[in-house]
Amino acid sequence: MRIELPFVDCTDLINDRSRLLEHSHQNGYLFFRGLLPVEPVLELRRQVLRVAEQHELLEQGPHSDAGIRRKGVFICEQDGSETFRRFYIDVQKLRLFHALPHHEHIVRVLEVLFGNAVLIHPRHICHVIFPGEHQYTTPPHQDFHPVRGAQDTWTVWTPLGDCDTELGGLAIARGSNRRGFLKDNDVRSGKLIEESTEWAWNPFKCGDVLMFHSLTIHRGRDNMTQDRIRLATSARYQSVSEPVDEDALTVHLGCAEWAEVYSDWETDDPLKYYWNAIDMDVQPAYHRRRTKSENR
Ligand SMILES: O=C(O)CCC(=O)C(=O)O
């Protein structure tokens, strides 16, 4: 039987670094009810759904904000389809998708946690989880495997809208950060997931934010609805003084170049290439280095 327990709301710890550190070390996550104001999160939800509508992924009707998928349609990041790729590039082009992770309420928590200025990776992920086809539900994993750079990197997962029991959301293996960096295949296959794992999870309200360490094992929960699409974003944060992997500065999935992402933005938008003005230790991309040496 799976052990499930709700997240502890860490709102009271925001200004207390030692308690924030203690909770994050013990549990591997920080959860904040209503950290973000609802309106910008809902606005991003509307914008992503508008893109979905343009790509004919949504049911026609007056309630496009409900995110009802068009009958029979299923796409996901792993399916390698042209439909997903074209849709995803248009999501990446939304300015608000890149601006929301810079919200001062998020950055403030991470500044306190790191005790230093924060580097926000520009490579953001939009999780677009259609109902059904549960073989594609994100398996347990540690983000350090894909992200590399500094182990003390944190992911911020933000549901775009309410996320009830049926929609699923994200679950955290409480305290799994303390197990160190594990073999990715064995985490994903479940081999290294202990029977006694306590999975922290609860329904999310729009504005709630979940943060977790790069070594914390987490997994997606199945979207059990008939027809509703689950939307969420992930962004990564680290101290500016720690090394960052070159790939973290690219567009997610390599689906586009930044010039294409920025093509509809104002010419002098300060969010464009903001990381170029930051003095940081950029390491050659770990995964590209590995592929090269494997091909030798
Ligand atoms: O939103 C999801 O379903 C999965 C998210 C996830 O695994 C991640 O943020 O690393």
The ligand as an ORCA input file, in Angstrom:
! r2SCAN-3c Opt
* xyz 0 1
  O       3.815     17.889    -13.644
  C       4.122     16.691    -13.764
  O       3.285     15.832    -14.035
  C       5.530     16.201    -13.590
  C       6.463     17.280    -13.149
  C       7.826     16.800    -12.837
  O       8.096     15.649    -12.710
  C       8.925     17.748    -12.609
  O       8.653     18.949    -12.451
  O      10.110     17.324    -12.577
*
